[in-house]
């Protein structure tokens, strides 16, 4: 008796593989995480900022701005963060984004105005320190000063520093805080003295 060796035919092999494939189920597709609400994004960003993690807070707000493009809240919060950190150019940009979504927002308008004034004040102080404030730049600055005086109802934008009356009062006067509107200038010069 001779023994025969049977080799499986290709069709049989394909059928066996097909049956094997049918018995193993594919892994379930991962379900995407639910989109966080805008309130949650703003809350998380605020918590990160209070913890001193400004980069993380800013990244969360940027994602919130992308996820909710019609809402002004992420842009307004980014503008406030930049303003609080003295980054006035960035604050203006983010506040303008908020104003595109709500042109009547008073906070965004205030951030744009005050940031612009602080940048202008610094630039004018630098020019004044360099004795380079003349010509058309000087006349334009004077016109802006007139507009500011009219807007706030004051004749003088930066009040003059008070001088102590007597020697005993000198220590008390020096401990009083300086007026907030007067920018710090090296040499004690008032950059707006020519604009009064």
VOBA-1610 file (N, C-alpha, C; in pm, whole numbers, padded with zeros to 5 digits, always signed):
BEGIN
Unk+00082-00115+00000Unk+00000+00000+00000Unk+00088+00124+00000Unk+00056+00209-00084Unk+00133+00332-00095Unk+00055+00446-00031Unk+00124+00532+00032Unk+00055+00647+00096Unk+00062+00766+00002Unk-00045+00835-00004Unk-00053+00954-00088Unk-00046+01080-00002Unk+00020+01175-00050Unk+00027+01303+00019Unk-00067+01398-00055Unk-00154+01455+00022Unk-00249+01551-00037Unk-00204+01694-00008Unk-00192+01766-00113Unk-00161+01909-00099Unk-00293+01986-00116Unk-00317+02081-00029Unk-00443+02157-00043Unk-00441+02239-00171Unk-00550+02247-00231Unk-00564+02324-00353Unk-00575+02473-00318Unk-00540+02559-00410Unk-00546+02704-00382Unk-00685+02749-00345Unk-00785+02694-00402Unk-00922+02736-00371Unk-00956+02699-00228Unk-00908+02583-00183Unk-00932+02543-00045Unk-00861+02634+00053Unk-00739+02672+00017Unk-00662+02763+00102Unk-00733+02897+00116Unk-00782+02950+00006Unk-00850+03079+00009Unk-00976+03071+00093Unk-01047+02962+00082Unk-01169+02944+00162Unk-01137+02936+00310Unk-01029+02868+00344Unk-00991+02856+00485Unk-00951+02992+00542Unk-00877+03069+00463Unk-00839+03202+00509Unk-00960+03292+00525Unk-01055+03282+00435Unk-01175+03364+00443Unk-01255+03329+00568Unk-01266+03204+00598Unk-01337+03162+00720Unk-01264+03210+00845Unk-01134+03205+00843Unk-01056+03251+00957Unk-01073+03401+00977Unk-01080+03475+00866Unk-01096+03620+00876Unk-01234+03656+00929Unk-01334+03578+00896Unk-01469+03607+00943Unk-01485+03582+01092Unk-01406+03495+01147Unk-01422+03463+01288Unk-01360+03568+01380Unk-01265+03649+01332Unk-01206+03752+01417Unk-01271+03886+01383Unk-01328+03951+01480Unk-01396+04079+01460Unk-01292+04192+01462Unk-01312+04291+01379Unk-01218+04403+01382Unk-01233+04480+01514Unk-01124+04542+01558Unk-01133+04617+01683Unk-01229+04736+01666Unk-01300+04771+01770Unk-01395+04881+01755Unk-01320+05014+01732Unk-01379+05098+01650Unk-01319+05228+01620Unk-01327+05315+01746Unk-01219+05385+01778Unk-01224+05469+01898Unk-01326+05581+01880Unk-01405+05601+01982Unk-01504+05708+01975Unk-01435+05840+02007Unk-01458+05941+01925Unk-01392+06070+01951Unk-01443+06130+02082Unk-01352+06198+02149Unk-01391+06264+02275Unk-01491+06374+02243Unk-01589+06393+02328Unk-01688+06497+02301Unk-01623+06635+02304Unk-01669+06722+02218Unk-01616+06858+02208Unk-01651+06933+02337Unk-01550+06991+02404Unk-01580+07062+02528Unk-01663+07187+02498Unk-01748+07222+02592Unk-01829+07342+02574Unk-01740+07465+02588Unk-01787+07576+02537Unk-01711+07700+02546Unk-01693+07740+02691Unk-01795+07718+02771Unk-01785+07750+02914Unk-01674+07669+02979Unk-01662+07541+02942Unk-01558+07456+02998Unk-01420+07502+02953Unk-01407+07540+02825Unk-01279+07588+02772Unk-01236+07714+02848Unk-01328+07809+02864Unk-01296+07934+02932Unk-01261+07909+03079Unk-01332+07817+03142Unk-01305+07783+03282Unk-01168+07718+03297Unk-01135+07625+03207Unk-01005+07559+03213Unk-00891+07658+03189Unk-00912+07750+03093Unk-00810+07851+03064Unk-00792+07944+03183Unk-00901+07981+03247Unk-00894+08069+03364Unk-00819+08000+03478Unk-00848+07872+03499Unk-00780+07797+03605Unk-00630+07785+03575Unk-00595+07762+03450Unk-00454+07752+03413Unk-00384+07887+03434Unk-00451+07996+03399Unk-00391+08129+03417Unk-00372+08160+03564Unk-00470+08126+03648Unk-00457+08150+03792Unk-00344+08067+03853Unk-00314+07952+03791Unk-00205+07866+03838Unk-00070+07911+03782Unk-00071+08018+03703Unk+00054+08069+03646Unk+00097+07999+03518Unk+00012+07917+03462Unk+00043+07844+03338Unk-00016+07920+03219Unk+00045+08034+03188Unk-00011+08123+03087Unk-00006+08063+02948Unk+00100+07989+02917Unk+00109+07928+02785Unk-00003+07826+02764Unk-00030+07747+02867Unk-00138+07648+02858Unk-00272+07719+02846Unk-00293+07823+02924Unk-00419+07898+02918Unk-00439+07958+02780Unk-00333+08015+02725Unk-00340+08076+02593Unk-00370+07971+02486Unk-00306+07853+02497Unk-00331+07745+02400Unk-00477+07699+02407Unk-00531+07688+02528Unk-00671+07649+02543Unk-00764+07752+02479Unk-00733+07878+02498Unk-00817+07983+02441Unk-00808+07986+02289Unk-00688+07960+02235Unk-00674+07952+02089Unk-00759+07839+02032Unk-00757+07724+02100Unk-00841+07611+02055Unk-00988+07647+02066Unk-01024+07717+02174Unk-01162+07761+02191Unk-01204+07857+02081Unk-01114+07946+02041Unk-01144+08038+01932Unk-01164+07965+01800Unk-01088+07857+01780Unk-01103+07777+01658Unk-01231+07694+01662Unk-01262+07639+01778Unk-01379+07553+01791Unk-01509+07633+01788Unk-01505+07756+01835Unk-01623+07842+01840Unk-01591+07975+01771Unk-01577+07973+01639Unk-01529+08092+01568Unk-01622+08213+01574Unk-01749+08194+01600Unk-01842+08307+01603Unk-01849+08374+01740Unk-01787+08316+01840Unk-01796+08370+01976Unk-01678+08460+02007Unk-01705+08571+02074Unk-01601+08669+02107Unk-01527+08633+02235Unk-01583+08548+02319Unk-01529+08524+02453Unk-01383+08478+02455Unk-01343+08379+02373Unk-01201+08339+02378Unk-01108+08453+02339Unk-01147+08531+02238Unk-01063+08642+02192Unk-01053+08751+02299Unk-01164+08775+02365Unk-01165+08878+02469Unk-01078+08836+02587Unk-01084+08707+02623Unk-01001+08659+02733Unk-00853+08660+02695Unk-00820+08627+02569Unk-00681+08635+02526Unk-00632+08780+02528Unk-00718+08872+02486Unk-00682+09014+02488Unk-00655+09061+02630Unk-00740+09020+02723Unk-00722+09060+02863Unk-00594+09002+02921Unk-00563+08875+02887Unk-00439+08814+02934Unk-00317+08890+02883Unk-00317+08923+02754Unk-00204+08994+02696Unk-00192+09135+02756Unk-00306+09201+02777Unk-00305+09334+02836Unk-00249+09330+02977Unk-00293+09233+03056Unk-00246+09221+03195Unk-00096+09194+03202Unk-00040+09133+03099Unk+00103+09102+03097Unk+00185+09210+03027Unk+00119+09319+02985Unk+00190+09430+02923Unk+00225+09408+02778Unk+00164+09311+02714Unk+00188+09283+02572Unk+00079+09352+02491Unk+00091+09484+02480Unk-00018+09566+02429Unk-00047+09545+02281Unk+00053+09520+02201Unk+00030+09494+02059Unk-00056+09371+02037Unk-00023+09262+02106Unk-00102+09140+02097Unk-00242+09162+02155Unk-00250+09239+02263Unk-00380+09267+02325Unk-00471+09339+02226Unk-00415+09435+02152Unk-00494+09507+02053Unk-00545+09412+01945Unk-00457+09324+01896Unk-00497+09230+01792Unk-00611+09140+01835Unk-00602+09085+01956Unk-00709+08996+02005Unk-00837+09073+02033Unk-00824+09195+02085Unk-00944+09276+02111Unk-01014+09312+01980Unk-00936+09337+01875Unk-00997+09365+01745Unk-01071+09242+01691Unk-01018+09123+01719Unk-01089+08999+01680Unk-01223+08991+01754Unk-01223+09025+01882Unk-01348+09025+01959Unk-01445+09129+01903Unk-01393+09245+01862Unk-01479+09350+01808Unk-01537+09313+01672Unk-01469+09227+01597Unk-01528+09178+01472Unk-01654+09097+01500Unk-01657+09031+01614Unk-01772+08949+01651Unk-01879+09029+01724Unk-01837+09135+01794Unk-01931+09223+01865Unk-01872+09364+01867Unk-01908+09447+01770Unk-01850+09582+01760Unk-01880+09673+01879Unk-01980+09640+01958Unk-02018+09725+02071Unk-01960+09681+02204Unk-01868+09584+02205Unk-01813+09535+02331Unk-01725+09643+02395Unk-01765+09687+02513Unk-01693+09797+02580Unk-01556+09754+02631Unk-01544+09630+02678Unk-01415+09583+02729Unk-01313+09578+02616Unk-01352+09523+02502Unk-01261+09514+02388Unk-01222+09653+02339Unk-01320+09745+02331Unk-01288+09882+02291Unk-01194+09948+02390Unk-01212+09922+02519Unk-01125+09979+02621Unk-00984+09925+02610Unk-00971+09794+02585Unk-00839+09734+02571Unk-00766+09795+02452Unk-00838+09813+02340Unk-00775+09874+02222Unk-00730+10016+02253Unk-00817+10094+02317Unk-00784+10234+02345Unk-00668+10247+02443Unk-00677+10178+02555Unk-00573+10193+02658Unk-00441+10133+02612Unk-00446+10019+02544Unk-00322+09960+02492Unk-00257+10052+02391Unk-00338+10111+02304Unk-00284+10204+02206Unk-00221+10325+02272Unk-00287+10376+02376Unk-00231+10492+02447Unk-00101+10456+02518Unk-00095+10339+02574Unk+00028+10299+02644Unk+00143+10280+02545Unk+00115+10222+02430Unk+00219+10209+02328Unk+00262+10346+02277Unk+00164+10434+02255Unk+00196+10569+02208Unk+00273+10647+02313Unk+00232+10633+02438Unk+00303+10703+02546Unk+00447+10660+02556Unk+00470+10531+02542Unk+00607+10480+02547Unk+00689+10533+02429Unk+00629+10532+02310Unk+00700+10581+02192Unk+00730+10730+02205Unk+00633+10807+02255Unk+00656+10950+02273Unk+00763+10977+02379Unk+00761+10898+02484Unk+00863+10914+02588Unk+01002+10884+02532Unk+01011+10780+02450Unk+01140+10746+02388Unk+01187+10857+02296Unk+01094+10911+02215Unk+01131+11020+02125Unk+01170+11146+02203Unk+01097+11173+02309Unk+01127+11291+02390Unk+01264+11277+02455Unk+01293+11159+02502Unk+01423+11133+02565Unk+01536+11152+02465Unk+01510+11119+02340Unk+01611+11134+02235Unk+01608+11274+02173Unk+01523+11362+02226Unk+01506+11497+02170Unk+01478+11492+02021Unk+01390+11401+01982Unk+01362+11381+01841Unk+01213+11401+01811Unk+01144+11477+01896Unk+01002+11501+01876Unk+00987+11641+01817Unk+00984+11649+01685Unk+00975+11780+01620Unk+00899+11765+01489Unk+00875+11880+01424Unk+00811+11881+01293Unk+00669+11830+01296Unk+00631+11755+01192Unk+00493+11708+01179Unk+00457+11610+01290Unk+00554+11534+01338Unk+00528+11440+01446Unk+00487+11515+01572Unk+00552+11625+01600Unk+00519+11705+01717Unk+00378+11764+01704Unk+00346+11819+01586Unk+00213+11879+01570Unk+00104+11773+01575Unk+00130+11655+01523Unk+00032+11547+01531Unk+00012+11503+01675Unk+00120+11495+01751Unk+00109+11458+01892Unk+00030+11564+01969Unk+00049+11692+01934Unk-00026+11797+02001Unk-00175+11788+01968Unk-00208+11756+01844Unk-00348+11739+01806Unk-00411+11621+01880Unk-00337+11512+01892Unk-00387+11397+01967Unk-00407+11431+02114Unk-00316+11510+02170Unk-00330+11550+02309Unk-00455+11634+02328Unk-00484+11725+02233Unk-00606+11806+02240Unk-00730+11716+02237Unk-00727+11617+02148Unk-00839+11523+02138Unk-00858+11446+02269Unk-00748+11401+02327Unk-00756+11328+02453Unk-00810+11417+02565Unk-00761+11540+02571Unk-00810+11632+02674Unk-00960+11654+02659Unk-01005+11670+02536Unk-01148+11691+02512Unk-01228+11565+02547Unk-01172+11448+02518Unk-01243+11323+02544Unk-01262+11297+02692Unk-01160+11328+02772Unk-01170+11298+02915Unk-01212+11419+02996Unk-01228+11534+02931Unk-01276+11652+03001Unk-01174+11715+03094Unk-01047+11701+03063Unk-00940+11757+03146Unk-00858+11855+03063Unk-00814+11962+03125Unk-00729+12056+03054Unk-00585+12008+03045Unk-00543+11930+03145Unk-00406+11880+03150Unk-00413+11728+03154Unk-00342+11662+03061Unk-00343+11516+03057Unk-00267+11454+03173Unk-00147+11505+03200Unk-00064+11451+03307Unk-00047+11561+03411Unk-00109+11544+03530Unk-00096+11649+03631Unk+00048+11664+03676Unk+00090+11788+03708Unk+00227+11808+03754Unk+00248+11741+03889Unk+00371+11701+03914Unk+00405+11635+04041Unk+00392+11737+04154Unk+00337+11694+04267Unk+00323+11782+04383Unk+00456+11792+04455Unk+00486+11910+04500Unk+00610+11933+04574Unk+00576+11941+04722Unk+00656+11876+04808Unk+00628+11880+04952Unk+00646+12023+05006Unk+00561+12061+05101Unk+00561+12196+05155Unk+00675+12217+05255Unk+00695+12123+05346Unk+00797+12141+05449Unk+00881+12016+05459Unk+00994+12027+05535Unk+01087+11915+05549Unk+01024+11793+05614Unk+00933+11812+05713Unk+00872+11699+05782Unk+00775+11624+05694Unk+00717+11690+05599Unk+00620+11626+05512Unk+00687+11558+05392Unk+00813+11581+05375Unk+00885+11526+05260Unk+00881+11374+05260Unk+00899+11309+05374Unk+00900+11162+05380Unk+00761+11108+05348Unk+00657+11174+05398Unk+00522+11126+05372Unk+00487+11142+05224Unk+00530+11251+05164Unk+00499+11274+05023Unk+00573+11175+04934Unk+00695+11138+04972Unk+00771+11046+04887Unk+00715+10905+04892Unk+00641+10872+04998Unk+00586+10737+05005Unk+00453+10726+04932Unk+00395+10840+04891Unk+00269+10836+04817Unk+00295+10782+04677Unk+00202+10702+04625Unk+00223+10648+04491Unk+00214+10758+04386Unk+00291+10739+04280Unk+00292+10834+04169Unk+00161+10823+04093Unk+00118+10927+04026Unk-00005+10918+03947Unk+00009+10809+03841Unk-00099+10736+03818Unk-00095+10622+03725Unk-00078+10667+03581Unk-00122+10788+03547Unk-00118+10830+03408Unk+00022+10872+03363Unk+00110+10905+03456Unk+00242+10952+03418Unk+00334+10835+03391Unk+00386+10820+03268Unk+00477+10711+03240Unk+00613+10737+03301Unk+00680+10630+03335Unk+00813+10642+03393Unk+00911+10678+03283Unk+00983+10788+03302Unk+01079+10834+03204Unk+01211+10856+03276Unk+01319+10810+03215Unk+01450+10830+03275Unk+01482+10979+03278Unk+01542+11024+03384Unk+01578+11163+03395Unk+01468+11248+03454Unk+01351+11194+03483Unk+01242+11266+03544Unk+01171+11362+03451Unk+01200+11361+03323Unk+01136+11453+03228Unk+00994+11407+03200Unk+00904+11502+03189Unk+00765+11473+03156Unk+00754+11472+03004Unk+00724+11357+02941Unk+00722+11351+02795Unk+00609+11433+02734Unk+00508+11469+02814Unk+00395+11543+02762Unk+00404+11691+02797Unk+00516+11739+02851Unk+00526+11878+02893Unk+00506+11974+02776Unk+00549+11938+02660Unk+00533+12024+02544Unk+00392+12020+02487Unk+00309+11926+02536Unk+00176+11910+02482Unk+00071+11980+02566Unk+00108+12035+02681Unk+00009+12097+02770Unk-00033+12231+02718
//
